Amino acid sequence: VHEAEEILAHRTISEAVINNAAEAAQEVSTPIDDVRASARYRKAMVKELTRRGLLEVWSQLKKEA
């Protein structure tokens, strides 16, 4: 998601910046409704899974530094 990438590329990484990037990913996502999950739920998952993934990467990078 280019919007999230822009947020991450131009700021010092912190939890707040990661949360902003996750929100940006959620805003531009366009999931569908179907029998397995609603679009609303899927949008929430885009935000949460993006946040978790970025936090994990950030944590690993801090350990390597």
C-alpha positions as CSV (number, residue, x, y, z in Angstrom):
1,V,0.0,0.0,0.0
2,H,1.7,3.1,-1.2
3,E,0.1,5.4,1.4
4,A,1.4,3.3,4.2
5,E,4.8,3.1,2.5
6,E,5.0,6.9,2.3
7,I,4.3,7.2,6.0
8,L,7.0,4.7,6.9
9,A,9.5,6.1,4.5
10,H,9.4,9.7,5.7
11,R,9.3,9.4,9.5
12,T,11.3,7.9,12.3
13,I,9.7,4.5,13.1
14,S,7.7,4.4,16.3
15,E,4.5,2.7,17.4
16,A,2.5,5.8,16.5
17,V,3.9,5.8,13.0
18,I,3.2,2.1,12.6
19,N,-0.4,2.7,13.7
20,N,-0.7,5.5,11.2
21,A,0.6,3.3,8.4
22,A,-1.8,0.5,9.5
23,E,-4.7,3.0,9.4
24,A,-3.6,4.2,5.9
25,A,-3.7,0.6,4.7
26,Q,-7.1,0.1,6.2
27,E,-8.5,3.3,4.5
28,V,-7.4,2.3,1.0
29,S,-8.5,-1.4,1.3
30,T,-11.6,-2.4,-0.6
31,P,-12.6,-5.8,0.7
32,I,-15.8,-7.6,-0.3
33,D,-18.6,-9.0,1.8
34,D,-19.2,-12.7,1.5
35,V,-20.4,-15.6,3.6
36,R,-17.0,-16.0,5.3
37,A,-16.5,-12.4,6.5
38,S,-18.0,-8.9,6.2
39,A,-16.1,-6.1,4.4
40,R,-16.1,-4.3,7.7
41,Y,-14.4,-7.2,9.5
42,R,-11.9,-7.6,6.7
43,K,-11.0,-3.9,6.8
44,A,-10.4,-4.2,10.5
45,M,-8.1,-7.1,9.9
46,V,-6.1,-5.2,7.2
47,K,-5.3,-2.6,9.9
48,E,-4.6,-5.1,12.7
49,L,-2.5,-7.5,10.6
50,T,-0.5,-4.7,9.0
51,R,0.2,-3.3,12.5
52,R,1.3,-6.7,13.8
53,G,3.5,-7.3,10.9
54,L,5.2,-3.9,11.1
55,L,5.7,-4.3,14.8
56,E,7.3,-7.7,14.3
57,V,9.7,-6.4,11.6
58,W,10.6,-3.3,13.8
59,S,11.2,-5.6,16.8
60,Q,13.5,-7.9,14.7
61,L,15.4,-4.9,13.3
62,K,16.0,-3.4,16.8
63,K,17.4,-6.8,18.0
64,E,19.8,-6.8,15.0
65,A,21.0,-3.3,15.7
